[in-house]
Amino acid sequence: MSFPRVLFLGSAALFLLIGLWAGVKKMISVSSKTERTHNPSVAKQKAVTISQPILREGGSVPSLDIVDQLFTTGPNKLPIVETMTYESSPPWLKGRPAWIADYASHYATSCHFIARSLNGKADYFTQKIFPGSQFNVFRKDKNFQFYLLADLSRCKMAFYYIDLDADERVLLKTYPIGVGKPSSTPSGNLTPVGRFRLGDKIGVYKPGMMGLFQNLQVEMISVFGTRWIPFGSLIGEPSHFAKGLGLHGAPWIFDPKDNRWKENRNVIGSCESDGCIRMAFEDMEELFSIVITKPTIIEIVHRFEEAELPGREVSN
């Protein structure tokens, strides 16, 4: 074979190899880019957005909602309540007519609870009552308490009642919540882990009600929404001091365009509070009406699977 022919074939082979290498390099580049985009372990680390809770491996917080069975006067009501038929002269009250507040006091049931049952809907304030009106109250012969389990990693809170005599628990509802900002505390954010009794220094707020917050006069609903229940005494040794913390509604923001206050629901499902647990308006109103007259414990954990729930779980 002549030298020019050898030179020509060699050059052609070289160009072919260069072309093949360019194609392979491009494929590697595309593959690497795809891996960085879809594989979190390879992707370039980004700042964590605190408004999104970090979901962890494992199980999940159970989801259920049978709370209405506390309020219904029908056959499906829960065994910890009973239905009253209103009479103005009940045997346990002498000398004057009975009002809803008297029934509430006698049966350790809030007026808000009775109002919702009486109205057949989530109306906690209307208290029009007549002879023969029916509503639910908590049974005096039942030994029970309420129990809340807050999962910080998933921004969820399970709500149970515990039958202390039968050593059984029943899941009533699962609520979405907002929790504390990420921090270097043992809990990983400003909401402490541990078990607390709910305190009795509750707050009820409306637009126009002023109060002190961080040494400043503020409109209280702009911080606490319409309801506040503090964490009370500690059970065991929590990982973080909880004074000044509690359960409350989502903060409200004044909208000058509409000239009215509006709930900031964006904080629910996020990690943005200074340590308190936030709830949506309707959820906080509901929970408040149920627990404020009964012993209630809240257990706060990183993950639901870490909880030490009392009693044996049963379904209603």
N, C-alpha and C positions, 0 to 999 in steps of 0.2 A: 504494500500500500504506500502511495506517495506521501511525502511529508505534508504538502498542503491539505490533503484529504484528512490525515491524522489530526492536523491542527484544527480543521473545521469541525470534526466530530468531537474533539476535546472541548472546544468552546461551547458547542451546543449542549453537551452534558453538564458543563459548569453552570450555564444559564438555567438549565432545568433544575439542578440542585438548589440554586438560589431561589427560584420560584417556589419550590416545594417547602423550603425553610420559611419563607415569608408566610405561606399559607398556614403552616403549623403554628408559627408564632402568633398569628392573628387568632387562631382557634384557642390557644392557651390564654391569650388576653381576654377574649370573650368569656371563657369558662371562669377565669379568675374573677372577672367583674360580676358575673352571675352569682358566684359563690359568696362574694362580699355582700351582695344585695340581699340574698335569701338566707344566709347562714349567720345567725347572730354571733357565733363563736369566732367567725373569721372577719365579720364586718368591723369597720372602724368604729370605736366606741363613741357614742354620742351622749350628750348631757341628758340625764333622766328628767322627764317632765313630771313634776310633782303632782300634777292634776290627774295623772293616770296611775292607779294602784298596780303594783307588780304582782301578777298571779304566779303562784308557785306550784311545783309538781305535787301530785297527790290527789286526794279526794276533793270534795267541794262542800260548801255549806248547804245543808238540805233546804229545799224551797217548798213552802207551804203557806196557805192562808185560810185558816178556819176561825179567825177572830170574830166574824159575824155571829158565830154560834154562842158567843158570850151575850150578845144583845138580843137575839131573836127570842120571842115568846112562844115560838112554835115547838114542835116535838123534837127538833134537832139541837136543842140548846145543850151546852156542856154541863157536866154533872156538878160543877162548882157554883152554878147559879140557879136561882129559882125565880119563878114569875109571881109577882105581887099583883093583886087587884086593889086599886086604890080605894081606901075608905078614910073618911075624915076623922073617924074616932077609932083608931086601932087599939087593941087591948093593952099595948105597952105604953100608951101615952094618955094621960088623964088631964082634964082641966081645960083643954083648948083643942082646936082643930089641928090636924097634922098637915104639914107641908112637905114638899119633896125633900127639903133639907133635913126634916125629921126622919124620914125613911133612910136618907143617906147616912145620917149619924148612927141610927139604930143598927143598920146592917153593914157598917164599915164599907160603904160603897159611895163613890163620888157622885155629886149632883150631875157632873158632866156625863158619867156613865149612864145614870138613870135617864137623862135627857135623850141620849142617842137611842136607847132601848125604847123609850116612850114614843119618839118621833119616827122610828123605823128607818132612819137614815143618819148620816154623819152630821147631825145637828146637835151640838153639845150645849146649846144655850136656851132654846125654846122650852119652856116648862109649863105649858098649858095642860092642866090636869083636871079631870072630872070624876065623879063617882063611877066606878066601873073601868076606868083607864087601867091598862096593864103595862107592866115594865119589869125588867129583871133587876135583881140585887144579888150580891154574893151570899151564899149560904152560910149561916152562922155555925152549922154543925160540921163543916168541912175544914180540916186543918191543912192549909196549903199556903204556898208562897209563889212568887213569880221569879223567874230567872232569865237573865239576858246573857247571851254569849256573843261577844264582838270579835270578829276576825279582821285584824288589821291589814293582812295581805290582800284580802279580797274586798274590803270595804262592805262587809255584810254583817248583819246582826240577827241572830236567831232568838226568838221570844218563846219561853216555855212557862207552863205552870207545873209546880211540883206538888204532888199529893204526898204529904209528909207521913201520913199513916200507912199508906200502901207502898211507900217508897217508889213511886212511879212518876215519870215526867211525860208531858204531852206537848208537842210542838204546836204553837198557835200560829206563828207567822214568821217570815224572814223579811227583814227590812234592808234596803240599801242605806248606807251611811257615809258620812264624810269623817275623816280622822285627821290626826296631827301631821304636821310637816315632818319630813325626814330630819333626823338629828343623830347625834352620837350617843344618845341614851341607850340603856340596855334593850328597850323595846324597838329601837331602830327609828322611832319618830317621837314626837312630843306627846303622844297619847301613851300613858303607862300601861304595862301589862300587870296583871294581878286580879284579885277579887275584892270587890267593894260592895258595901251596903249602900243603897241609894238613900240620900239624906232627905229631911222633911222641910228644908227651907226653900220651898219651890217658888217660882216666879211666873206670873201671868202678865204679858205685856200687850199693849195696843199702841197704835200710832199716837204720838204726842206725849207718851210717858217717858220722862227723862230720868237718868240715873248716872251714878259714877262708874266708869270703866277705865282702868289704868289711870286713875286720878283726873279723868276728864269727864265733863258733863256731856252725855251722848243720848241720842234717842235709842232706847233699849232694844227695840226690834231691829235696829241696824247691826246689832251684835248677836243677839240671842234669838231672833225670831219671836214667836208669840209665847213660848213656853221654856222653862228652865227647871231642871231637876239636878241637884248637885250630887257628886260622889260623896258619900258619908264616911263612916268608919271603915278602916281597912281590915281585911281578913287575911291573916298570915302576914308575910313580908313581901310587899310589892317591890318591883325593881325600880320604881320611880315615885317620887313624892306627888300626890294627887290633889293637894289643897287648891281650891279655886277652880277645879275642873268638874265637868258634869255632862249631862245630856241636854241639848237644846235644839231649837229649830234652826233652819238655815237663815242667815242674815238677810235683811230686806234692804233694798236700795231705793232711794227716792228718785223718781223719774220726773224731771221738770216739764217734759213735753206733755205728759198725761196728768201732771200735778197729783201724783199718788205714789204710794209705796208699792214696790213689787219684790217678790221673793227671788233671791239669787239661787236658783236651783243648780247652777253649775258646780257648786261646792259638794254636791252629793255624788259619791263615788270617787272622791278625790282626796288627796293628802295635803290639805292647806290650812287646817285650823292650828290654834296655839295649844292644842292638847285635848280640847273637848270633842265629844262625838256629836256630829250634826245630823239632823234628820229633816226630811221634807215636811212641809207644813202639815199635810193631812196625816202623815205617819206620827208626827210628834203629838198632834192633838189626840189621836187615837190612843197611843201608848200612855200619855199623861192621864187620860180619863180612867184607865184601867189600873195603873200601878200606884197612884198616889195615896191610896188608903190601905195598901197591903205591903207586908214585908217583901222587899225585892233586892236581889243580888245581881250585880253585873260582873261577869268574868271577861277579861280582855286578854286575848292571846294573839300570837303572831299568826297562827294557822288554826283552823277549826280542829284539826286532828290532835292538837296538843291539849285540848280542853279536858278538864276533870269534872264532867257533868254528874250531878247527883241523880240517884234513882235509876230505875230501869225504864227505858223508853217504850211507850205504848202508843198506839193510835187510838183516836177517839172512836 
